[in-house]
Amino acid sequence: MTVLDLLNDDPRKKRGEPPLRHPEKAGRPDAPILRKPSWIRVKAPGSKAWAETSGLLKDAGLTTVCQEASCPNIGECWEKKHATFMIMGEICTRACAFCNVATGLPTPLDSTEPGRVAQATRALGLSHVVVTSVDRDDLDDGGAGHFAETIAAIRSACPQTTIEVLTPDFLRKPGALERVVAAGPDVFNHNLETVPSLYVTVRPGARYFHSLRLLQRAKELNPSLFIKSGIMVGLGESRLEVMQVMDDMRSADIDFITIGQYLQPTRKHHAIERFVTPEEFESYKTLAYAKGFLYVAASPLTRSSHHAGDDFAKLRAAREQRLAER
């Protein structure tokens, strides 16, 4: 409601100027941006393959989370013609303190989008595709039906492609999760993002235990479905809190955990409290495997969909090995 009030009262709108990307953050004091350590820096994109991927996505009129969330791995992924599609528009109804996706009043759903995502999946030659979205609290089903239609369109156009969905929490949307799971993705992902004590400041529109239960329920609906979730570190969490989140995830029967460094998009976003070292990430990886996860991705530049295809192959192999050992 606060975001809507800010949009309605925005003087820029009255002057015919473009709206602020994050109107709810405009009045916040600037937070310092820490200098990135050597292990965080990445090469700027610009290869021929990157340009080809960019052109294909532009021609298809599709949005990617790679661009909207300012992912540091965009150069590497697009050079390999890997992209994560973000459906249901470019504007999110939530106002998370860490996210660079624009906040505001979303546009109506585009009924042609599922087909265009499927055609781009085929054009890129993807063996594994990741589909995510903005939060759409304005929709009765939170966009679950649009997810289902996109999964069906990809299945029809690319029957050999495995499908991973990274969904919103569908808070207060009865039946939404069930519709997405029934559509038959291979991987169901929903990120917890951070530890419970930081939800009020980092992810105020969400509820930790609702998100945890969503993941657990997805596994109950389809026990063969791979369940995935991730968190960021460097936001002010303690090591013990990260370990507790790992335990909570295992209690919810989550198969795959991702852990990556939080990177601050602008001075108006949540500040980076510290940069977690590569050695600490390795320690988290060791702990996560000891707690029973099938697969773990933990590094400063780890993101939910980074190396998603390769990780899915390893995840599937890990399950097969565990079943063979029983």
C-alpha positions in Angstrom: 0.0 0.0 0.0 2.9 2.4 0.8 4.3 1.8 -2.7 1.0 2.5 -4.3 0.6 5.8 -2.4 4.1 6.9 -3.4 3.3 6.1 -7.1 0.0 8.0 -7.0 1.6 11.0 -5.4 4.8 11.0 -7.5 5.4 14.5 -8.9 7.5 13.1 -11.7 4.4 11.4 -13.1 2.5 14.6 -13.0 5.3 16.3 -15.0 5.3 13.5 -17.5 8.7 12.2 -16.5 9.7 8.6 -16.2 8.8 7.1 -12.8 11.4 6.3 -10.3 12.7 2.7 -10.5 12.4 2.3 -6.7 10.0 5.0 -5.4 9.8 3.4 -1.9 13.6 3.8 -1.5 13.9 7.5 -2.7 13.7 9.0 0.8 16.2 6.6 2.3 19.7 7.9 3.3 22.5 6.8 1.1 24.3 3.7 2.3 28.0 3.4 1.7 29.1 1.0 -1.1 32.1 -1.0 -0.1 35.0 -1.5 -2.6 34.7 -5.0 -4.1 37.6 -7.4 -3.3 39.5 -9.2 -6.0 37.4 -12.4 -5.9 34.2 -10.5 -6.7 35.3 -8.7 -9.9 34.1 -10.0 -13.3 34.9 -9.3 -16.9 32.7 -6.8 -18.6 30.4 -8.4 -21.2 30.8 -7.7 -24.9 31.7 -10.8 -26.9 30.1 -11.7 -30.2 28.1 -14.6 -28.6 26.9 -12.2 -25.9 25.8 -9.7 -28.5 23.9 -12.5 -30.4 22.1 -13.6 -27.2 21.2 -9.9 -26.4 19.9 -9.4 -30.0 17.8 -12.6 -29.9 16.2 -11.6 -26.6 15.6 -8.1 -27.8 14.0 -9.3 -31.0 11.7 -11.7 -29.0 10.7 -8.9 -26.7 11.6 -10.9 -23.6 12.8 -9.8 -20.2 15.6 -11.5 -18.3 16.5 -11.4 -14.6 20.1 -11.3 -15.8 19.4 -7.6 -16.8 16.7 -6.6 -14.4 18.6 -7.8 -11.3 22.0 -6.6 -12.5 23.5 -10.1 -12.3 27.3 -10.1 -12.2 27.4 -13.3 -14.3 25.6 -11.9 -17.3 28.7 -11.8 -19.4 29.7 -15.4 -18.8 26.1 -16.8 -19.1 25.1 -14.9 -22.3 28.4 -15.7 -23.9 27.3 -19.4 -23.6 23.8 -18.4 -24.8 22.3 -19.1 -21.4 19.6 -16.7 -20.1 17.0 -16.8 -17.3 13.7 -15.6 -18.5 11.7 -13.3 -16.3 8.0 -13.5 -17.1 5.0 -11.3 -16.2 6.6 -8.0 -16.9 9.5 -5.9 -15.5 7.7 -4.3 -12.5 7.4 -6.0 -9.1 4.7 -5.4 -6.5 7.1 -6.0 -3.7 9.8 -3.7 -2.4 12.7 -5.9 -1.1 15.7 -4.0 0.2 18.2 -6.1 -1.8 16.6 -6.3 -5.2 17.2 -4.1 -8.3 14.0 -5.1 -10.1 11.7 -2.0 -10.5 8.9 -1.6 -8.1 5.4 -0.2 -9.0 2.1 -1.0 -10.7 2.5 -3.9 -13.1 1.2 -4.1 -16.6 -1.4 -6.7 -17.7 -0.2 -10.2 -18.5 0.8 -10.8 -22.1 -0.9 -14.0 -23.4 1.8 -14.3 -26.1 4.7 -14.4 -23.7 4.7 -18.2 -22.9 5.0 -19.0 -26.6 7.8 -16.4 -27.1 9.7 -17.9 -24.2 9.4 -21.3 -25.7 10.6 -20.1 -29.1 13.5 -18.3 -27.6 14.4 -21.5 -25.6 14.5 -23.4 -28.9 16.4 -20.6 -30.7 19.1 -20.6 -28.0 19.3 -24.4 -28.0 18.8 -24.7 -24.3 18.9 -28.2 -22.8 17.9 -26.7 -19.4 15.9 -23.5 -19.1 15.2 -21.3 -16.0 12.0 -19.3 -15.8 11.5 -16.8 -13.0 9.1 -13.8 -12.5 8.4 -10.6 -10.6 6.0 -10.8 -7.7 2.5 -10.3 -8.9 0.4 -9.8 -5.7 -2.1 -8.0 -7.9 -3.2 -11.2 -9.5 -5.7 -13.6 -8.0 -3.3 -16.6 -8.5 0.0 -14.6 -8.1 0.8 -15.6 -11.7 0.7 -19.3 -11.2 -1.4 -19.9 -14.3 1.1 -17.9 -16.4 3.9 -20.1 -15.1 1.9 -23.2 -16.0 1.2 -21.9 -19.5 4.9 -21.1 -20.0 5.9 -24.6 -18.8 3.4 -26.2 -21.2 4.6 -24.0 -24.1 8.3 -25.0 -23.5 7.3 -28.7 -23.2 5.6 -28.5 -26.6 8.3 -26.6 -28.4 11.3 -28.3 -26.7 10.3 -31.7 -25.4 13.9 -32.6 -24.4 14.6 -29.4 -22.5 14.4 -29.7 -18.7 12.6 -26.9 -16.9 13.4 -25.1 -13.7 11.1 -22.5 -12.2 12.1 -19.9 -9.7 8.7 -18.6 -8.3 7.4 -16.0 -6.0 6.0 -17.1 -2.6 2.4 -16.9 -3.7 1.5 -15.4 -0.4 -2.2 -15.6 0.3 -2.9 -17.2 -3.1 -4.7 -20.5 -2.4 -4.1 -23.2 -5.0 -1.3 -21.3 -6.8 1.6 -23.6 -5.8 -0.5 -26.7 -6.7 -1.1 -25.3 -10.2 2.6 -24.7 -10.9 3.7 -28.2 -9.6 0.9 -29.9 -11.6 2.4 -28.3 -14.8 5.4 -30.6 -14.3 8.6 -28.6 -14.0 11.8 -30.6 -13.3 13.1 -28.2 -10.6 11.0 -26.1 -8.2 13.0 -23.2 -6.8 12.0 -20.5 -4.4 14.6 -18.5 -2.5 14.5 -17.9 1.2 17.0 -15.1 0.5 18.2 -14.5 4.0 18.0 -15.5 7.7 14.7 -15.0 9.6 16.0 -12.2 11.8 16.7 -10.0 8.7 13.3 -10.5 7.0 11.8 -7.2 8.4 14.6 -5.1 6.9 15.6 -7.2 3.9 12.4 -8.9 2.7 9.6 -7.1 4.5 6.8 -8.3 2.1 7.5 -12.0 2.7 7.3 -14.4 5.6 10.2 -16.8 6.3 8.1 -19.8 7.5 5.6 -19.4 4.7 8.4 -19.6 2.2 9.8 -22.6 3.9 6.4 -24.3 4.0 5.9 -23.5 0.3 9.1 -25.5 -0.6 8.1 -28.4 1.7 4.6 -28.5 0.2 6.0 -28.6 -3.3 7.9 -31.8 -2.4 4.8 -33.3 -0.8 2.8 -32.7 -3.9 5.5 -34.4 -6.1 8.2 -36.3 -4.3 10.2 -36.8 -7.5 10.4 -33.0 -8.0 13.8 -31.5 -7.2 13.5 -28.7 -4.7 15.9 -25.8 -4.6 16.4 -22.7 -2.5 19.1 -20.1 -1.9 20.3 -17.4 0.4 22.6 -14.4 0.2 25.3 -13.7 2.8 27.0 -10.5 3.7 23.8 -8.8 4.9 24.6 -9.0 8.6 23.7 -12.6 9.3 25.7 -14.7 11.7 27.3 -18.1 10.9 25.0 -19.8 13.4 22.0 -18.3 11.7 23.1 -19.6 8.3 23.6 -23.1 9.8 20.1 -22.9 11.2 18.6 -22.0 7.8 20.4 -25.1 6.4 18.8 -27.2 9.1 15.4 -25.7 8.3 15.8 -26.4 4.6 16.7 -30.0 5.3 13.7 -30.4 7.5 11.6 -29.1 4.6 13.3 -31.8 2.3 15.1 -29.3 0.1 17.6 -31.0 -2.2 19.8 -28.2 -3.4 21.0 -25.0 -1.7 22.7 -22.0 -3.2 24.7 -19.5 -1.2 26.1 -16.3 -2.8 27.5 -12.9 -1.8 25.0 -10.1 -1.6 26.0 -7.2 -3.9 24.4 -3.8 -3.3 22.7 -2.4 -6.5 22.6 1.3 -5.4 23.2 3.5 -2.4 19.5 3.3 -1.7 19.6 -0.4 -1.2 20.5 -2.4 1.9 24.2 -2.0 2.7 26.7 -4.7 2.4 27.8 -5.5 5.9 30.9 -7.5 4.8 32.3 -9.5 2.0 32.4 -13.2 2.8 35.7 -14.8 1.8 36.0 -17.8 -0.6 37.3 -19.9 2.3 34.1 -19.2 4.3 32.0 -20.2 1.3 33.9 -23.5 1.1 33.2 -24.1 4.8 29.5 -23.5 4.2 29.6 -25.9 1.3 31.2 -28.6 3.5 28.6 -28.0 6.2 25.7 -28.2 3.8 26.8 -31.5 2.4 27.3 -32.8 5.9 23.7 -31.9 6.6 22.4 -34.0 3.7 21.9 -31.8 0.7 22.1 -33.6 -2.6 23.9 -30.7 -4.2 25.5 -27.4 -3.0 26.6 -24.3 -4.9 28.4 -21.8 -2.6 30.8 -19.1 -3.8 30.9 -15.3 -3.9 29.4 -15.2 -7.4 26.9 -18.0 -7.0 23.4 -17.1 -8.1 20.2 -19.2 -8.3 20.4 -19.8 -12.1 24.2 -19.6 -12.6 25.4 -22.9 -14.2 21.8 -24.1 -13.7 22.0 -26.7 -16.5 25.3 -28.2 -15.3 24.1 -28.2 -11.7 20.9 -29.9 -12.6 22.9 -32.8 -14.3 25.0 -33.1 -11.1 21.9 -32.9 -8.9 20.2 -35.7 -10.8 23.3 -37.9 -10.7 23.6 -37.3 -6.9 20.1 -38.5 -6.4 20.7 -41.6 -8.5 23.8 -42.4 -6.6 22.1 -42.0 -3.2 19.2 -44.3 -4.3 21.7 -46.9 -5.5 23.4 -46.8 -2.1 20.2 -47.7 -0.2 
